[in-house]
Amino acid sequence: MRVVRTIAQMREALEYMRQGGHGPVGFVPTMGYLHEGHASLLRAAGEKSGTVVMSIFVNPLQFGPNEDFASYPRDEQRDLALAEREGADIVFIPSVEEMYPQPIRTGVSVSSLTTQLCGASRPGHFDGVTTVVSKLFNIVQPDYAFFGLKDAQQVAVLRRMVADLNMNVEIIACPIVREEDGLALSSRNVYLSAEERRQALVLSRSLREVRQALEDGKVRTVNEARELLVSVIAESPLAVIDYAEILTFPDLESLEGGSKLSAAGGEVIMALAVKFGRTRLIDNNVFIPKEAHALV
């Protein structure tokens, strides 16, 4: 495994791999502090690609002024051990100065898809995501890029960016990886106290209960499903709901409250963002109501 820290080194390493006929390039962009969810992305990349590239970069553009950029968990040696174990060929770890050597005047913005859910709660967040991912795509020029569906909105936004700008890369969405008790893996889980960690299980439980209620016919409309989602989360005293929404997927369009979910005509997403203490967690479930077929 080769570790590179500059754009020039990254391009040189990739040119060497391509000249050696190592096959398509699979790319896993991360912000580090890796866990089993990231490991699953690396394994998926290895199955589909001849060369696996992972980046570790905590991107300041996607953090708001009162968010956790400075304190975001970092552990480079631990990350490199996991990357090597999972078969990464190249790990790109640029500094902020390497990625942004001068004040950035050019950005990439996807409209509409970024105005709700995390986009509404974190203004400018997705502009930071799309800008840095487009830069990374230009640097790595991957054939495939792998992202987890835990941030399903990010997947939808990046797929739209790639389609709209004719980028020659395929976005591969991979299933959410959870702890045995159901909590979605996240680098931010390390912030949770023991009691917050216990109560955070209400996120996956609320999604399961609403799905089951839909399948059993106990709830049918968008409003009924949303009300049940909120009421289950409210059973956790520490939970402060940022949003609990049900939208079409991947267009992320609103559904009429009184309409039946089975009439949505395709995939829908139940998406949550909930704070426990100072830690904001997200979770979701994407499915086709009339077929009761889970995708995550």
Summary of the structure (lengths in Angstrom):
residues: 296
radius of gyration: 19.5
end to end distance: 31.0
largest distance: 59.0
contacts: 960
relative contact order: 0.13
helix: 40%
strand: 22%
